[in-house]
Amino acid sequence: MGNIGNVANIGSVESVGLLSEKDIESSLTQLNGWHREGATIVRDFSFTDFAAALAFVNQVGAVAEAADHHPDILLHGWNRVRLTLSTHSLGGLTSKDFSLAGQIDAGSGL
């Protein structure tokens, strides 16, 4: 697992709007392992052990904090993590969700 790098703030909610269905589908094709579930995008990760899963969660948390955009994070089983992204304040998917997913993909090495 690689280090997930810090990202600059990816824009305030006021500067983004909900994406069209066409934009969502196009953006999903550029991500690795993410899929849509309603008004969210989701990716599941598996690790060799609990410590690696927990380290990944902490890395994602740091990137999310730097971006001021926070995924729902579920650490379950002993080695699995599920990330769910949506712009809660707008009730759907925005460019912020895909930007953060791309940063996670680029840094996770998975």
N, C-alpha and C positions, 0 to 999 in steps of 0.2 A: 504494500500500500504506500503510495507516495504522499508527500505533504500537500495539503490543499493550501494554496497561497492566499494571502489577503487580497481582497478586492476593494476598490473604491465604492462609495455609495452609488448604487445603480439607479438612482433617481427617486425623487419623492413621488408619493402616490398621486399628487396633484399633476405631475408631469406625464403620467401614463394613463391609458384607458384600457378597457377590456378589448381583447383581441377578437377578431372575427374567426369564424370556424375555419375559413381557408388559411388564415395566418397561424392558427393553432396547429392544424395538420401539417403545414409546411415546417413550422418550428420543431415539431416532434421528430421529423425525419432527420434533423440535425443533431439529435441527442442520442446517447448510447444507453439503451435499456429502460428508458422512461416510457410510460404509457398513460393514457388518459383514463381517469375515473371521474365521471361527471364534470364538475367545475374545478378539478384538480389534475395535476400530473404527479405520478408516483413512480418511485424506483425502489426495488428491494436489493439489498446487499447481503452477502454472506462472508464470514471471516473465519479464520482458523480457530479462534478462541474468543472468549469473553473480553479479554484485555484488548485485543485488536479491534473488536466492535466498539468498545467504549472509547478507545483512542480516536476512532473515526468520528464518532458522535461529537467528541470535544472539538475536533478539527472543523467539522461542519458548523458547529456552534460559533466558533471564532469567525469563520468566513461570513456566516449569516449576520452576526453582530456588526461586522465591519460594513456590510452591505445595507444594514438596517432593513433586512427582509428575512423573516424567520419561518423556516419550514416546520411542519409538524414532524416530530421525530419519535419513532417507536423502536426501542431496543427490546427484542423479544427472543424467546428461546435463550440460548446461551451465546449465540454467535450471529444473530441476524438483526439487521437494521432496515426499517422502512422509512423513507423520506416522502413526505407529501407536501407539494407546493401549490399555493393559491394566494391570490391577493385578497385577503379576508375583507379588507375595508371596501373593496369594490365588488365582492361576491363572485369572483371568477378569475380567469387567467389573463395576465398582462405580460409585457415584455420583461418585467422584473423577475417573474417566475422562470422564464426560459434562460435569462441571463444567469441567474443563480444556479440553475441546473447545469448549465454549461460550465460554470466555474467548478462545480462539484465534480463533474465528469473529467475535466482537465486535470484536476489535482488529485483525484482519488486513485488513479492508475488501475481502475477496475473496468 
